[in-house]
């Protein structure tokens, strides 16, 4: 009677030991997946944003986080002076810039789509 109880206790201990290591492996795999799918891409995006902010110079056209277009009149290490209309200058923190405007961004989306439709319709007509 005592031997069977002792044998049952050792079997339970071994089974619980296996489940603990299995649980740690599962947690490690979940953390690895989160790191690869969520954390790493977000860190990469933050680095790109910081590099873009550091590269802003006088004469660049920018879009602020509030959606205001403007041209950089003066660029200091921590803040920018942006002209948002003729004679209207705003001093703002550099980190409030969402993106630097390029020629592709200046073209409204409606014009991009309509030009593509016109080009496609001309091809079909011929």
ZITA-V581781 format. One record per pair of residues at least 12 apart in sequence whose C-alpha atoms are under 6 Angstrom apart, sorted by the first residue. I is the first residue (numbers start at 1). GAP is how many residues later the second one is. If there is no record, write none. Layout:
I/GAP, I/GAP
This chain:
57/18, 58/14, 58/15, 58/16, 58/17, 59/13, 60/12, 61/39, 61/40, 62/37, 62/38, 62/39, 63/34, 63/35, 63/36, 64/32, 64/33, 64/34, 65/31, 65/32, 65/33, 70/12, 70/13, 70/14, 71/12, 78/16, 79/13, 79/14, 79/15, 80/12, 80/14
